[in-house]
Amino acid sequence: MSAPIVRLFLAIVVLFALLVGWTSRWSVFDADELRANTLDKRPLFAALQVKRGAIKAADGKVLARSVRVRGRNGRSIYERDYPTDTLFGHPVGYANLLQGQLSGLERSRNDELSGTSSELNSIVDQLQGKRRAGNTVVTTLDPQAQQVATDALAGQKGAVVALDPRTGAVKTLVSSPGYDPNVVRDPAALRQLNLDDANAPLVDRVTQGLYPPGSTFKVVTAAAAMDSGKFTPDSTFDGRSGRVVSGRSLRNDGDQDFSDPTLTESLTYSVNTAFAQMGEELGKRTMGEYMRRFGFYSLPPLDYPDEQKVASGERYDGRLLPVVSPRVDVGRMAIGQDKLLVTPLQMAMVAAAVANGGALMEPHLTDKVVDPDGRTVKTIEPKQYSQPISSQTASELTQMMGDVVEEGTGTAVQLPGIDVAGKTGTAEIDVAQDIAQPWFIAFAPQDDPQIAIAVTVERSVGGFGGTIAAPIARDVLETLLSR
């Protein structure tokens, strides 16, 4: 064979290989990345002809469905309908396919809902003359508890999130104010909601709201104090009010003095000066290490769009600030103040880790995916995210948090016949105007935890965690535990 022919043959082989490589890049190797690209609207417009799968609650209640309507060109297309209106607006989200807009589970489970998660099956179906149809997504959400949480917030801005600490299944996810996904089909209405900065109804306060956690963060500080071996539940501290921390006086609630309180007593009665000492003695590196173990400084591992999740931690100028930064006042951070900002989901994860013997499970909204023929094609199995603390530390913290509810600042969450473990928090927002951020985190039953919860109410005037947030948590816990 002559040299020119050989060169031509090799050139053809190389060009063919390049052709295969480049055509395979988008269809095979980078297919997932391409589908996730928010600029790529083609799959969304093609989905107008597809009967998108339903989204259901844990009990089978339909939260989202597709209905056939007549399009502008006279052809039949599918449109989303949300039978529960505002109740599940945030977790379910919306799918405005005509505008190429998706949020919530409608976005994070788009492949399953649109029937594109199994390309091979869709091709086979097309060859057989079948029309593509989406799969049904069954969630872990409990409609009754969702309603109770919404009613308990009573229109106040805030958030409630409850999950099963054993599996990470999210039972309740309420952000107030909510919105009706049916309304946002109108682009003008969606723009109006986006412009409502005062209420921010489209912001999911459970996963995107950043608030100072106040004394609920003392659970993290106590966990670090005991799990590191530096302190025990019986370690004592200077509980006098007015202790100087980072050059400034730090006072206890009501300017109350405590005589050498133990760590257990300090958590029960939420002694600021004791926890500030813990934070300073533990140091920034140890505090930062335990925060990361609990999930701080990372997006929560929830099956939810990344754009609708934020990481908790110390923040400065809108960005995460390392705990070791000179700007961090570790004493005040240890009591949940300083520049510490957290999401309600993050604090529910803290409570869940303690409840589950120190093992933190990945939170998830999806239970399973069912195809149009009723076959379960995917089941979300429980998955451990981390092991923030030992089982011994978790057991000690459980007893201490039980004391908070039994005789401390969290008595408002007591349930007849059920031992609840919890922690209140009242973060200072504007002392002069008496504006605070009330919190409550808890789990129950204490000896066999089935539900962990976090509740916060935004910018409450004259409110406390034990009087504002704790009763909301009690109502939701009672509902979920009565199942």
C-alpha beads as a LAMMPS data file, in Angstrom:
LAMMPS data file: protein, C-alpha beads

483 atoms
482 bonds

1 atom types
1 bond types

-500.0 500.0 xlo xhi
-500.0 500.0 ylo yhi
-500.0 500.0 zlo zhi

Masses

1 110.0

Atoms # bond

1 1 1 0.000 0.000 0.000
2 1 1 1.482 3.390 -0.998
3 1 1 2.380 6.010 1.583
4 1 1 -0.214 8.577 0.373
5 1 1 -3.014 6.032 0.716
6 1 1 -1.825 5.115 4.219
7 1 1 -1.755 8.782 5.211
8 1 1 -5.225 9.328 3.783
9 1 1 -6.540 6.266 5.634
10 1 1 -5.035 7.462 8.927
11 1 1 -6.442 10.932 8.391
12 1 1 -9.927 9.501 7.816
13 1 1 -9.621 7.351 10.957
14 1 1 -8.546 10.363 13.044
15 1 1 -11.334 12.542 11.684
16 1 1 -13.879 9.775 12.305
17 1 1 -12.623 9.383 15.865
18 1 1 -12.931 13.134 16.424
19 1 1 -16.440 13.079 14.987
20 1 1 -17.477 10.238 17.310
21 1 1 -15.829 11.933 20.284
22 1 1 -17.461 15.324 19.758
23 1 1 -20.906 13.921 18.975
24 1 1 -20.692 11.635 22.022
25 1 1 -19.598 14.434 24.293
26 1 1 -23.023 16.057 24.579
27 1 1 -25.143 12.948 24.091
28 1 1 -23.209 10.640 26.430
29 1 1 -20.283 12.009 28.445
30 1 1 -21.628 15.477 29.323
31 1 1 -25.345 14.700 28.963
32 1 1 -26.098 15.239 32.655
33 1 1 -24.239 18.541 32.712
34 1 1 -26.061 19.708 29.605
35 1 1 -29.465 18.843 31.044
36 1 1 -28.578 20.699 34.240
37 1 1 -27.580 23.841 32.332
38 1 1 -30.200 26.487 33.094
39 1 1 -29.618 28.082 29.669
40 1 1 -30.709 24.928 27.840
41 1 1 -34.486 25.323 27.467
42 1 1 -35.045 22.698 24.765
43 1 1 -35.882 19.829 27.153
44 1 1 -38.405 22.057 28.908
45 1 1 -40.209 23.060 25.735
46 1 1 -40.212 19.471 24.467
47 1 1 -41.803 18.479 27.785
48 1 1 -44.942 20.457 26.889
49 1 1 -46.012 17.439 24.864
50 1 1 -45.240 15.016 27.702
51 1 1 -47.617 14.188 30.526
52 1 1 -45.351 15.133 33.391
53 1 1 -45.436 12.807 36.401
54 1 1 -47.319 13.701 39.553
55 1 1 -45.779 14.708 42.871
56 1 1 -47.466 13.124 45.864
57 1 1 -47.319 13.394 49.635
58 1 1 -46.367 10.411 51.787
59 1 1 -50.050 9.460 52.160
60 1 1 -50.706 9.608 48.406
61 1 1 -52.234 13.079 48.350
62 1 1 -51.568 14.749 44.983
63 1 1 -49.435 17.871 45.323
64 1 1 -48.729 18.461 41.616
65 1 1 -50.201 17.007 38.443
66 1 1 -50.373 17.606 34.705
67 1 1 -53.592 18.599 32.980
68 1 1 -54.215 18.786 29.245
69 1 1 -54.964 22.281 27.881
70 1 1 -55.135 23.857 24.432
71 1 1 -52.040 25.815 23.482
72 1 1 -51.867 29.078 21.541
73 1 1 -51.406 27.238 18.261
74 1 1 -54.478 25.129 18.923
75 1 1 -52.473 22.016 19.720
76 1 1 -52.956 20.131 22.939
77 1 1 -50.228 20.576 25.593
78 1 1 -49.814 19.799 29.283
79 1 1 -49.847 22.358 32.071
80 1 1 -49.071 21.915 35.772
81 1 1 -51.757 22.138 38.406
82 1 1 -51.172 22.319 42.176
83 1 1 -54.298 21.177 44.086
84 1 1 -53.017 22.227 47.538
85 1 1 -52.346 25.829 46.452
86 1 1 -49.915 27.492 48.921
87 1 1 -49.556 24.606 51.391
88 1 1 -46.663 22.870 49.623
89 1 1 -45.502 25.763 47.472
90 1 1 -41.890 25.771 48.594
91 1 1 -40.961 22.079 48.738
92 1 1 -42.870 21.143 45.563
93 1 1 -41.945 24.311 43.681
94 1 1 -43.323 25.187 40.256
95 1 1 -42.783 24.156 36.642
96 1 1 -43.539 26.924 34.174
97 1 1 -42.591 24.998 31.057
98 1 1 -43.704 27.720 28.674
99 1 1 -41.231 30.089 30.313
100 1 1 -38.625 27.409 31.037
101 1 1 -38.795 28.063 34.794
102 1 1 -38.458 25.364 37.462
103 1 1 -37.996 25.351 41.230
104 1 1 -38.198 23.001 44.207
105 1 1 -38.748 19.308 43.564
106 1 1 -40.055 20.210 40.128
107 1 1 -36.473 21.160 39.325
108 1 1 -34.405 18.700 41.368
109 1 1 -36.522 15.724 40.160
110 1 1 -37.109 17.059 36.655
111 1 1 -35.557 14.050 34.900
112 1 1 -37.870 11.617 36.674
113 1 1 -40.948 13.825 36.316
114 1 1 -40.379 14.476 32.618
115 1 1 -39.594 10.838 31.806
116 1 1 -36.035 11.532 30.664
117 1 1 -34.255 9.719 33.478
118 1 1 -34.194 6.491 31.459
119 1 1 -33.288 7.399 27.891
120 1 1 -33.043 3.779 26.706
121 1 1 -36.581 2.998 27.823
122 1 1 -37.935 6.170 26.241
123 1 1 -36.344 5.237 22.880
124 1 1 -37.778 1.718 23.049
125 1 1 -41.194 3.134 23.905
126 1 1 -41.020 5.514 20.956
127 1 1 -40.100 2.665 18.596
128 1 1 -43.159 0.825 19.896
129 1 1 -45.330 3.853 19.243
130 1 1 -45.778 4.788 22.895
131 1 1 -45.823 8.394 24.008
132 1 1 -43.310 9.365 26.648
133 1 1 -44.753 9.946 30.113
134 1 1 -43.163 11.102 33.317
135 1 1 -42.739 9.158 36.522
136 1 1 -44.513 9.947 39.785
137 1 1 -42.391 11.277 42.631
138 1 1 -43.661 10.234 46.067
139 1 1 -42.371 12.496 48.807
140 1 1 -41.811 11.997 52.529
141 1 1 -44.003 15.010 53.394
142 1 1 -46.923 14.686 55.822
143 1 1 -49.922 16.837 54.772
144 1 1 -51.516 17.037 58.222
145 1 1 -48.293 18.132 59.916
146 1 1 -47.643 20.591 57.071
147 1 1 -51.041 22.155 57.712
148 1 1 -50.528 22.232 61.486
149 1 1 -47.143 23.936 61.093
150 1 1 -48.615 26.496 58.677
151 1 1 -51.511 27.239 61.011
152 1 1 -49.206 27.475 64.036
153 1 1 -47.039 30.109 62.351
154 1 1 -50.287 32.055 61.865
155 1 1 -48.929 34.279 59.131
156 1 1 -45.723 35.153 60.960
157 1 1 -42.589 35.130 58.847
158 1 1 -40.573 32.078 59.756
159 1 1 -39.884 28.422 59.091
160 1 1 -40.642 24.953 60.415
161 1 1 -38.776 21.824 59.355
162 1 1 -39.238 18.366 60.860
163 1 1 -37.484 15.163 59.875
164 1 1 -37.015 11.571 60.933
165 1 1 -33.535 11.458 62.539
166 1 1 -33.231 7.718 61.809
167 1 1 -33.577 8.096 58.038
168 1 1 -33.358 11.808 57.189
169 1 1 -36.878 11.783 55.697
170 1 1 -38.300 15.332 55.773
171 1 1 -41.821 15.268 57.190
172 1 1 -42.587 18.970 57.280
173 1 1 -41.082 21.878 55.372
174 1 1 -42.907 25.170 55.831
175 1 1 -41.642 28.609 54.886
176 1 1 -43.834 31.608 55.662
177 1 1 -44.997 33.577 53.790
178 1 1 -45.633 30.985 51.130
179 1 1 -46.871 31.302 47.564
180 1 1 -49.312 29.570 45.249
181 1 1 -47.492 27.746 42.410
182 1 1 -50.671 28.069 40.300
183 1 1 -50.315 31.848 40.356
184 1 1 -46.733 31.940 39.095
185 1 1 -47.808 30.472 35.755
186 1 1 -48.410 34.123 34.901
187 1 1 -44.962 35.668 34.181
188 1 1 -46.183 39.039 35.446
189 1 1 -47.270 37.518 38.762
190 1 1 -43.915 35.770 39.120
191 1 1 -42.061 39.030 38.483
192 1 1 -44.224 40.741 41.097
193 1 1 -43.390 38.084 43.694
194 1 1 -39.696 38.430 42.886
195 1 1 -39.926 42.173 43.480
196 1 1 -41.572 41.768 46.893
197 1 1 -38.406 42.253 48.953
198 1 1 -40.342 43.022 52.134
199 1 1 -41.924 39.552 52.263
200 1 1 -39.690 37.519 49.912
201 1 1 -42.389 34.839 49.410
202 1 1 -40.305 32.892 46.874
203 1 1 -37.391 32.492 49.291
204 1 1 -37.479 29.149 51.074
205 1 1 -36.626 30.215 54.590
206 1 1 -35.961 26.586 55.613
207 1 1 -33.030 26.217 53.207
208 1 1 -32.191 29.803 52.254
209 1 1 -33.078 31.893 55.293
210 1 1 -29.992 32.911 57.271
211 1 1 -30.564 33.864 60.902
212 1 1 -28.500 34.087 64.100
213 1 1 -29.324 30.850 65.979
214 1 1 -28.994 32.244 69.472
215 1 1 -28.805 29.699 72.258
216 1 1 -29.836 26.744 70.090
217 1 1 -26.208 26.778 68.936
218 1 1 -25.170 25.966 72.499
219 1 1 -26.027 22.360 71.608
220 1 1 -23.128 22.431 69.111
221 1 1 -20.827 24.069 71.666
222 1 1 -21.781 21.521 74.336
223 1 1 -21.249 18.701 71.840
224 1 1 -17.754 19.970 71.026
225 1 1 -16.984 20.534 74.714
226 1 1 -17.814 16.956 75.742
227 1 1 -16.888 15.024 72.602
228 1 1 -13.425 16.595 72.506
229 1 1 -12.806 15.361 76.054
230 1 1 -12.176 18.892 77.289
231 1 1 -15.272 19.005 79.513
232 1 1 -17.847 16.708 81.087
233 1 1 -21.502 17.306 82.004
234 1 1 -20.296 18.028 85.561
235 1 1 -17.607 20.573 84.622
236 1 1 -18.221 23.901 86.315
237 1 1 -17.928 27.464 85.042
238 1 1 -18.053 31.073 86.163
239 1 1 -21.732 31.901 85.751
240 1 1 -21.610 35.513 86.850
241 1 1 -23.232 38.005 84.512
242 1 1 -21.047 40.752 83.092
243 1 1 -18.038 38.568 82.251
244 1 1 -15.643 40.243 79.800
245 1 1 -15.444 38.410 76.469
246 1 1 -13.190 39.790 73.723
247 1 1 -12.908 43.075 75.565
248 1 1 -16.645 43.582 76.025
249 1 1 -19.037 42.682 78.818
250 1 1 -21.290 39.684 78.162
251 1 1 -24.407 39.322 80.256
252 1 1 -26.814 36.487 80.996
253 1 1 -30.511 36.772 80.258
254 1 1 -32.087 39.046 82.831
255 1 1 -28.569 39.866 84.073
256 1 1 -28.829 36.776 86.284
257 1 1 -25.814 35.409 88.156
258 1 1 -25.249 31.650 88.500
259 1 1 -22.990 30.150 91.160
260 1 1 -20.481 27.808 89.470
261 1 1 -23.049 26.097 87.205
262 1 1 -22.198 22.712 85.711
263 1 1 -22.297 22.220 81.965
264 1 1 -25.666 20.487 82.377
265 1 1 -27.064 23.396 84.401
266 1 1 -25.575 25.882 81.950
267 1 1 -27.498 24.290 79.068
268 1 1 -30.674 23.886 81.123
269 1 1 -30.786 27.560 82.059
270 1 1 -28.918 28.837 78.982
271 1 1 -26.047 30.553 80.826
272 1 1 -24.295 32.786 78.290
273 1 1 -21.127 33.435 80.261
274 1 1 -20.524 29.719 80.828
275 1 1 -20.795 28.899 77.140
276 1 1 -18.595 31.833 76.172
277 1 1 -15.902 30.355 78.432
278 1 1 -16.342 26.984 76.728
279 1 1 -15.915 28.529 73.313
280 1 1 -12.777 30.405 74.309
281 1 1 -11.187 27.389 75.987
282 1 1 -12.056 25.036 73.123
283 1 1 -10.610 27.499 70.641
284 1 1 -11.531 28.374 67.079
285 1 1 -10.042 25.297 65.421
286 1 1 -11.930 22.832 67.602
287 1 1 -15.173 24.773 67.285
288 1 1 -14.726 24.975 63.510
289 1 1 -14.031 21.252 63.254
290 1 1 -17.235 20.276 65.076
291 1 1 -19.289 22.773 63.094
292 1 1 -18.128 21.154 59.856
293 1 1 -18.963 17.718 61.237
294 1 1 -22.555 18.868 61.753
295 1 1 -22.743 20.234 58.195
296 1 1 -21.909 23.911 58.665
297 1 1 -19.920 25.506 55.804
298 1 1 -21.451 23.105 53.244
299 1 1 -24.678 23.104 51.258
300 1 1 -27.103 20.737 53.015
301 1 1 -27.300 17.337 51.241
302 1 1 -31.007 17.723 50.447
303 1 1 -32.511 16.623 47.094
304 1 1 -33.311 20.217 46.279
305 1 1 -31.852 22.687 43.752
306 1 1 -28.453 24.026 44.790
307 1 1 -29.687 27.524 43.917
308 1 1 -32.245 27.181 46.703
309 1 1 -29.800 26.138 49.426
310 1 1 -27.195 28.117 51.350
311 1 1 -24.464 27.074 53.764
312 1 1 -24.532 28.035 57.446
313 1 1 -21.546 29.519 59.266
314 1 1 -19.864 32.731 60.296
315 1 1 -20.474 35.347 57.615
316 1 1 -18.945 38.687 56.801
317 1 1 -19.845 40.988 53.926
318 1 1 -22.211 38.349 52.544
319 1 1 -19.605 35.562 52.432
320 1 1 -18.670 32.641 54.640
321 1 1 -15.956 33.550 57.104
322 1 1 -13.610 30.820 58.420
323 1 1 -13.967 30.269 62.163
324 1 1 -10.202 30.787 62.556
325 1 1 -10.488 34.322 61.146
326 1 1 -9.358 37.159 63.458
327 1 1 -12.767 38.721 62.831
328 1 1 -14.515 35.870 64.702
329 1 1 -15.364 36.357 68.367
330 1 1 -15.374 32.678 69.361
331 1 1 -16.897 33.386 72.790
332 1 1 -19.946 35.071 71.323
333 1 1 -20.126 32.598 68.447
334 1 1 -20.337 29.827 71.077
335 1 1 -23.635 31.299 72.296
336 1 1 -25.003 31.621 68.749
337 1 1 -24.299 35.308 68.195
338 1 1 -21.299 37.168 66.683
339 1 1 -21.550 36.872 62.874
340 1 1 -23.034 33.363 62.924
341 1 1 -25.942 32.834 60.514
342 1 1 -27.724 29.508 60.016
343 1 1 -30.648 27.974 58.171
344 1 1 -33.466 26.201 60.025
345 1 1 -32.563 23.017 58.124
346 1 1 -29.044 23.154 59.532
347 1 1 -30.319 23.402 63.095
348 1 1 -32.770 20.536 62.489
349 1 1 -29.769 18.500 61.333
350 1 1 -27.990 19.314 64.611
351 1 1 -30.978 18.080 66.624
352 1 1 -31.300 15.005 64.408
353 1 1 -27.652 14.022 64.875
354 1 1 -27.983 14.113 68.655
355 1 1 -31.266 12.197 68.458
356 1 1 -29.732 9.488 66.259
357 1 1 -26.919 8.569 68.627
358 1 1 -24.435 10.961 67.030
359 1 1 -24.984 9.813 63.424
360 1 1 -26.262 12.469 61.024
361 1 1 -28.369 11.122 58.136
362 1 1 -28.753 12.949 54.823
363 1 1 -32.100 14.777 54.752
364 1 1 -34.287 13.934 51.765
365 1 1 -37.701 14.955 50.421
366 1 1 -38.188 12.036 48.029
367 1 1 -39.290 8.607 49.191
368 1 1 -39.582 6.796 45.854
369 1 1 -40.158 7.163 42.128
370 1 1 -42.952 5.187 40.435
371 1 1 -43.293 4.695 36.664
372 1 1 -46.588 5.115 34.731
373 1 1 -47.273 1.384 35.084
374 1 1 -47.126 1.590 38.882
375 1 1 -43.706 -0.008 39.282
376 1 1 -41.289 1.463 41.806
377 1 1 -38.174 2.305 39.785
378 1 1 -36.219 4.089 42.504
379 1 1 -36.289 4.058 46.304
380 1 1 -34.347 6.589 48.339
381 1 1 -32.441 4.608 50.939
382 1 1 -31.227 6.228 54.187
383 1 1 -27.643 7.418 53.877
384 1 1 -25.339 8.600 56.636
385 1 1 -23.840 12.035 56.059
386 1 1 -21.387 12.168 58.958
387 1 1 -20.702 11.106 62.552
388 1 1 -20.341 14.469 64.321
389 1 1 -20.145 13.061 67.854
390 1 1 -19.894 9.746 69.649
391 1 1 -22.915 7.832 70.887
392 1 1 -21.852 8.577 74.473
393 1 1 -21.773 12.319 73.831
394 1 1 -25.160 12.084 72.099
395 1 1 -26.607 10.215 75.089
396 1 1 -25.295 12.818 77.534
397 1 1 -26.621 15.668 75.377
398 1 1 -30.013 13.975 75.127
399 1 1 -30.312 13.895 78.902
400 1 1 -29.215 17.518 79.154
401 1 1 -31.676 18.656 76.474
402 1 1 -34.354 16.691 78.311
403 1 1 -33.640 18.791 81.392
404 1 1 -34.145 21.956 79.298
405 1 1 -37.715 20.861 78.575
406 1 1 -38.382 19.363 81.993
407 1 1 -37.269 22.276 84.144
408 1 1 -35.407 24.845 82.065
409 1 1 -36.258 27.335 79.326
410 1 1 -38.217 24.874 77.137
411 1 1 -41.101 23.801 79.360
412 1 1 -43.654 25.111 76.828
413 1 1 -42.951 22.117 74.553
414 1 1 -43.856 19.449 77.113
415 1 1 -46.177 16.731 75.800
416 1 1 -48.314 14.458 78.020
417 1 1 -46.695 11.054 78.312
418 1 1 -43.829 11.901 75.935
419 1 1 -40.363 13.023 77.028
420 1 1 -39.072 15.760 74.728
421 1 1 -35.446 16.912 74.470
422 1 1 -34.903 20.438 73.209
423 1 1 -33.164 23.801 73.338
424 1 1 -34.536 27.321 73.147
425 1 1 -32.865 30.270 71.495
426 1 1 -33.561 33.989 71.413
427 1 1 -31.026 35.715 69.189
428 1 1 -30.578 39.460 69.519
429 1 1 -31.431 41.399 66.351
430 1 1 -32.168 44.949 67.512
431 1 1 -31.906 45.369 71.272
432 1 1 -33.126 48.986 71.234
433 1 1 -36.325 47.993 69.413
434 1 1 -36.711 44.734 71.402
435 1 1 -36.523 42.706 68.175
436 1 1 -35.232 39.143 68.445
437 1 1 -35.154 35.854 66.522
438 1 1 -36.933 33.162 68.607
439 1 1 -35.847 29.541 68.008
440 1 1 -36.569 26.082 69.231
441 1 1 -34.945 22.798 68.257
442 1 1 -36.061 19.465 69.688
443 1 1 -36.584 15.752 69.205
444 1 1 -38.926 13.170 70.682
445 1 1 -39.558 10.723 72.209
446 1 1 -36.378 11.135 74.197
447 1 1 -35.732 7.393 74.610
448 1 1 -36.636 6.477 71.006
449 1 1 -36.407 9.625 68.831
450 1 1 -38.662 9.572 65.777
451 1 1 -38.926 13.268 64.939
452 1 1 -36.395 16.112 65.086
453 1 1 -37.567 19.669 64.519
454 1 1 -36.377 23.258 64.150
455 1 1 -38.657 26.296 64.369
456 1 1 -37.807 29.961 64.038
457 1 1 -39.914 33.125 63.799
458 1 1 -38.457 36.078 61.971
459 1 1 -37.846 39.354 63.818
460 1 1 -40.290 38.895 66.679
461 1 1 -40.984 41.907 68.899
462 1 1 -40.630 41.011 72.566
463 1 1 -40.696 37.281 71.891
464 1 1 -38.596 34.442 73.274
465 1 1 -37.776 31.007 71.931
466 1 1 -39.564 29.359 74.837
467 1 1 -42.777 31.349 74.359
468 1 1 -42.955 31.902 70.584
469 1 1 -41.163 29.022 68.822
470 1 1 -41.551 26.192 71.361
471 1 1 -45.381 26.038 71.207
472 1 1 -45.200 25.733 67.399
473 1 1 -42.742 22.858 67.728
474 1 1 -45.016 21.201 70.303
475 1 1 -48.016 21.242 67.943
476 1 1 -46.055 19.728 65.061
477 1 1 -44.383 17.101 67.241
478 1 1 -47.712 16.085 68.716
479 1 1 -49.207 15.701 65.228
480 1 1 -46.353 13.626 63.836
481 1 1 -46.011 11.430 66.908
482 1 1 -49.722 10.630 66.930
483 1 1 -49.332 8.653 63.673

Bonds

1 1 1 2
2 1 2 3
3 1 3 4
4 1 4 5
5 1 5 6
6 1 6 7
7 1 7 8
8 1 8 9
9 1 9 10
10 1 10 11
11 1 11 12
12 1 12 13
13 1 13 14
14 1 14 15
15 1 15 16
16 1 16 17
17 1 17 18
18 1 18 19
19 1 19 20
20 1 20 21
21 1 21 22
22 1 22 23
23 1 23 24
24 1 24 25
25 1 25 26
26 1 26 27
27 1 27 28
28 1 28 29
29 1 29 30
30 1 30 31
31 1 31 32
32 1 32 33
33 1 33 34
34 1 34 35
35 1 35 36
36 1 36 37
37 1 37 38
38 1 38 39
39 1 39 40
40 1 40 41
41 1 41 42
42 1 42 43
43 1 43 44
44 1 44 45
45 1 45 46
46 1 46 47
47 1 47 48
48 1 48 49
49 1 49 50
50 1 50 51
51 1 51 52
52 1 52 53
53 1 53 54
54 1 54 55
55 1 55 56
56 1 56 57
57 1 57 58
58 1 58 59
59 1 59 60
60 1 60 61
61 1 61 62
62 1 62 63
63 1 63 64
64 1 64 65
65 1 65 66
66 1 66 67
67 1 67 68
68 1 68 69
69 1 69 70
70 1 70 71
71 1 71 72
72 1 72 73
73 1 73 74
74 1 74 75
75 1 75 76
76 1 76 77
77 1 77 78
78 1 78 79
79 1 79 80
80 1 80 81
81 1 81 82
82 1 82 83
83 1 83 84
84 1 84 85
85 1 85 86
86 1 86 87
87 1 87 88
88 1 88 89
89 1 89 90
90 1 90 91
91 1 91 92
92 1 92 93
93 1 93 94
94 1 94 95
95 1 95 96
96 1 96 97
97 1 97 98
98 1 98 99
99 1 99 100
100 1 100 101
101 1 101 102
102 1 102 103
103 1 103 104
104 1 104 105
105 1 105 106
106 1 106 107
107 1 107 108
108 1 108 109
109 1 109 110
110 1 110 111
111 1 111 112
112 1 112 113
113 1 113 114
114 1 114 115
115 1 115 116
116 1 116 117
117 1 117 118
118 1 118 119
119 1 119 120
120 1 120 121
121 1 121 122
122 1 122 123
123 1 123 124
124 1 124 125
125 1 125 126
126 1 126 127
127 1 127 128
128 1 128 129
129 1 129 130
130 1 130 131
131 1 131 132
132 1 132 133
133 1 133 134
134 1 134 135
135 1 135 136
136 1 136 137
137 1 137 138
138 1 138 139
139 1 139 140
140 1 140 141
141 1 141 142
142 1 142 143
143 1 143 144
144 1 144 145
145 1 145 146
146 1 146 147
147 1 147 148
148 1 148 149
149 1 149 150
150 1 150 151
151 1 151 152
152 1 152 153
153 1 153 154
154 1 154 155
155 1 155 156
156 1 156 157
157 1 157 158
158 1 158 159
159 1 159 160
160 1 160 161
161 1 161 162
162 1 162 163
163 1 163 164
164 1 164 165
165 1 165 166
166 1 166 167
167 1 167 168
168 1 168 169
169 1 169 170
170 1 170 171
171 1 171 172
172 1 172 173
173 1 173 174
174 1 174 175
175 1 175 176
176 1 176 177
177 1 177 178
178 1 178 179
179 1 179 180
180 1 180 181
181 1 181 182
182 1 182 183
183 1 183 184
184 1 184 185
185 1 185 186
186 1 186 187
187 1 187 188
188 1 188 189
189 1 189 190
190 1 190 191
191 1 191 192
192 1 192 193
193 1 193 194
194 1 194 195
195 1 195 196
196 1 196 197
197 1 197 198
198 1 198 199
199 1 199 200
200 1 200 201
201 1 201 202
202 1 202 203
203 1 203 204
204 1 204 205
205 1 205 206
206 1 206 207
207 1 207 208
208 1 208 209
209 1 209 210
210 1 210 211
211 1 211 212
212 1 212 213
213 1 213 214
214 1 214 215
215 1 215 216
216 1 216 217
217 1 217 218
218 1 218 219
219 1 219 220
220 1 220 221
221 1 221 222
222 1 222 223
223 1 223 224
224 1 224 225
225 1 225 226
226 1 226 227
227 1 227 228
228 1 228 229
229 1 229 230
230 1 230 231
231 1 231 232
232 1 232 233
233 1 233 234
234 1 234 235
235 1 235 236
236 1 236 237
237 1 237 238
238 1 238 239
239 1 239 240
240 1 240 241
241 1 241 242
242 1 242 243
243 1 243 244
244 1 244 245
245 1 245 246
246 1 246 247
247 1 247 248
248 1 248 249
249 1 249 250
250 1 250 251
251 1 251 252
252 1 252 253
253 1 253 254
254 1 254 255
255 1 255 256
256 1 256 257
257 1 257 258
258 1 258 259
259 1 259 260
260 1 260 261
261 1 261 262
262 1 262 263
263 1 263 264
264 1 264 265
265 1 265 266
266 1 266 267
267 1 267 268
268 1 268 269
269 1 269 270
270 1 270 271
271 1 271 272
272 1 272 273
273 1 273 274
274 1 274 275
275 1 275 276
276 1 276 277
277 1 277 278
278 1 278 279
279 1 279 280
280 1 280 281
281 1 281 282
282 1 282 283
283 1 283 284
284 1 284 285
285 1 285 286
286 1 286 287
287 1 287 288
288 1 288 289
289 1 289 290
290 1 290 291
291 1 291 292
292 1 292 293
293 1 293 294
294 1 294 295
295 1 295 296
296 1 296 297
297 1 297 298
298 1 298 299
299 1 299 300
300 1 300 301
301 1 301 302
302 1 302 303
303 1 303 304
304 1 304 305
305 1 305 306
306 1 306 307
307 1 307 308
308 1 308 309
309 1 309 310
310 1 310 311
311 1 311 312
312 1 312 313
313 1 313 314
314 1 314 315
315 1 315 316
316 1 316 317
317 1 317 318
318 1 318 319
319 1 319 320
320 1 320 321
321 1 321 322
322 1 322 323
323 1 323 324
324 1 324 325
325 1 325 326
326 1 326 327
327 1 327 328
328 1 328 329
329 1 329 330
330 1 330 331
331 1 331 332
332 1 332 333
333 1 333 334
334 1 334 335
335 1 335 336
336 1 336 337
337 1 337 338
338 1 338 339
339 1 339 340
340 1 340 341
341 1 341 342
342 1 342 343
343 1 343 344
344 1 344 345
345 1 345 346
346 1 346 347
347 1 347 348
348 1 348 349
349 1 349 350
350 1 350 351
351 1 351 352
352 1 352 353
353 1 353 354
354 1 354 355
355 1 355 356
356 1 356 357
357 1 357 358
358 1 358 359
359 1 359 360
360 1 360 361
361 1 361 362
362 1 362 363
363 1 363 364
364 1 364 365
365 1 365 366
366 1 366 367
367 1 367 368
368 1 368 369
369 1 369 370
370 1 370 371
371 1 371 372
372 1 372 373
373 1 373 374
374 1 374 375
375 1 375 376
376 1 376 377
377 1 377 378
378 1 378 379
379 1 379 380
380 1 380 381
381 1 381 382
382 1 382 383
383 1 383 384
384 1 384 385
385 1 385 386
386 1 386 387
387 1 387 388
388 1 388 389
389 1 389 390
390 1 390 391
391 1 391 392
392 1 392 393
393 1 393 394
394 1 394 395
395 1 395 396
396 1 396 397
397 1 397 398
398 1 398 399
399 1 399 400
400 1 400 401
401 1 401 402
402 1 402 403
403 1 403 404
404 1 404 405
405 1 405 406
406 1 406 407
407 1 407 408
408 1 408 409
409 1 409 410
410 1 410 411
411 1 411 412
412 1 412 413
413 1 413 414
414 1 414 415
415 1 415 416
416 1 416 417
417 1 417 418
418 1 418 419
419 1 419 420
420 1 420 421
421 1 421 422
422 1 422 423
423 1 423 424
424 1 424 425
425 1 425 426
426 1 426 427
427 1 427 428
428 1 428 429
429 1 429 430
430 1 430 431
431 1 431 432
432 1 432 433
433 1 433 434
434 1 434 435
435 1 435 436
436 1 436 437
437 1 437 438
438 1 438 439
439 1 439 440
440 1 440 441
441 1 441 442
442 1 442 443
443 1 443 444
444 1 444 445
445 1 445 446
446 1 446 447
447 1 447 448
448 1 448 449
449 1 449 450
450 1 450 451
451 1 451 452
452 1 452 453
453 1 453 454
454 1 454 455
455 1 455 456
456 1 456 457
457 1 457 458
458 1 458 459
459 1 459 460
460 1 460 461
461 1 461 462
462 1 462 463
463 1 463 464
464 1 464 465
465 1 465 466
466 1 466 467
467 1 467 468
468 1 468 469
469 1 469 470
470 1 470 471
471 1 471 472
472 1 472 473
473 1 473 474
474 1 474 475
475 1 475 476
476 1 476 477
477 1 477 478
478 1 478 479
479 1 479 480
480 1 480 481
481 1 481 482
482 1 482 483
